[in-house]
Amino acid sequence: MLTNKELGIYLKKIRKKQSLSLRQVGSQSSISYSHLSMIENGTRKPTALTLKELSNVYNIDYIDLYEKAGYVDFIKSKKLSNIEHTNSYYIKNYGINTEGLTNEDIEEIKKFIEFLRHKKIKLS
């Protein structure tokens, strides 16, 4: 897990590498450029939803950002990525209708479910 300052530096490097200004990132997301500046300066910790939005703008894996911010335990997420679940397992155990979804969609749902589980464990 990175400190807020380290996470901010990491996010700033990604933004700069893609030649984006704070205002451009703000216009491509619902995050104000001033809030982004505070995140990059390490004075604010981004929420999981903010990181998800940034991952979309930067076209990077949001789970990686969650791990760096401490929202997901790296070791646990690695174990989860090695577990093979079939579509029927998720339908049977979670009541999710995955009909018409791609394997990538289903993988994202699985990651999000595990993120929510981990969040609840940390809060209890």
N, C-alpha and C positions, 0 to 999 in steps of 0.2 A: 504494500500500500504506500502510495506517495503522499507527502504532505501537500497541503493546499498550494503552497508555493511551487513545489516540484510539478504538481499536476498542471498548474497554470503555465509554467515554462514549457511543459510537454505540449499542451494545447496550442500555445503560441507558435511553437516550432512547426506544428502541423499546418496551422493557418498560413504562416509565412512561406512554407514550402509550396503551398498551393497558390501563392501570390494573391491572397485575399486580404482585404482590409477588415477591420472590425465592423465597419458599416455594411460592407458587402455580406458578411456572415449574418449580421443582424437582419438584413433585408431578405436573406434566404431562410430565415428561421423566425420564431416568435420571441427571440431573445434580443433585448436591447443592446446596442453597442456598448453602452456604459456598464451594463451588467457583465458583458463579456470581458470588458477591460478589468473589472474587479476580479473576475475569475482568473484571468491570465496573470494578474498581479498577486494572486494568492490571498486576497482579502475576503473572498467569498468562496465557499465550497459549492460546486455545482450539484444540483439535484440529479437523480437518476434520469428524470425526464429531460433535463437540460442536456445531459451527456448523450442521450438517445438522439436528440435533435442535432447536436453537433456531429455525431457520427454519421447522420444522414447527409449533412452539408459537406463534411470532409470525406465522405465515402469510405469510412473505416468501420471496423467491427465494434459495436457498442459494448459487447461483453468485455473486450480488452479495456475500454475506458472504465467500466464498472469495477473491474479488478484493480486498476490503478487507483481509483477513488476509494476503494475499500467497501464497495457495495456487494461484491461477490468474492468469495475466497478462491484464490487461484487454484489451489490443490483440489478443492471440491469441484470447481468447474471443469478441470482437466479430467477428473474421474467421470463426471457426467458426460463429457464429450466422447468418452470411450465406451459408454454403454449404448448398446443398440436396442432401440425400441421400435416396434412396428406400429403402423397406423392404427391397427386394431387394438393394440395395447392402450394407446392414448384415448381412443373412443371408449373402450371398456372402462378404463380407470378414471378418466377425467370427464367423460360425457361430452367430449368435443367432437363435433361433426367435421371431419377433415376432408370430406368429399369435395373434389375440385381444387384442392390446394396442392401446390408442388411440394416436393420433399424439402426444399429450402424454406417454404412457408411453415411447414410442420416443425422443422428444426428451430425456427425462430420462436414458435409457440412454446416448444419445450424449454428453450433457454429462458423465456420470460416466466414460465411457471416456476422454474428452479430459482430464478431471481426473487420472485414473490415469496417462495418458501424460505429462502435464506433471510430475506428482510424480516419476516415474521419471527424467525428463530432469534435474530439479533435483538428484536424489540421485546421479546419475552424474557 
